């Protein structure tokens, strides 16, 4: 009888731990997150010379092209630590690239959040914290 109780207690503990584990975020390959004023796209790119994934690219498109000039504030987080990437602000979007040699690995979690104020439209656009898992699948 005691063995049966121990087995049940063990199964309940395992089930509780599994239920408490947070779900994995979606993969970063072809990841798209829509916001009211635009969208965030994250993707992994292959190096054509080696055929391996070497770049994590991030785009933030603002739906209104006339609102793109303005002031951007952003944060990139990899496994809970901030990243400081190279940054390109283009006419209709924010764009940046992280090379694998900058320290990301498969299984890492990437997060992006940004705000953009457009003096033309007098609007603040916000990209909520969104998250994806760096994985080849």
Secondary structure, DSSP 8 states (H G I E B T S, - for coil): -HHHHHHHHHHHHHHHHHHHS-----BSTTEEEEETTEEEEEEEEE-TTT-SEEEEEEEEEES-GGG-SSEEEEEEEETTEEE--EEEE-SSEEEEEEEGGGS--TT-EEEEEEEEEETTTTEEEEEEEEEEE----
